């Protein structure tokens, strides 16, 4: 199952990742609150730094409607 992962950083920064496998989201969620959130996306290891919390939205976000 794929969906959209929403990562919240310090200083009100947000990272939105679309078309993410739920297993990758679970990997990020397990690292929530750590100094570094690492995950595997498209055969690469990505470090998003500290994130807290992380949210999941199944399927895609309708950006015309808003979130």
Order of alpha helices (4+ residues) and beta strands (2+ residues): beta-beta-alpha-beta-beta-beta
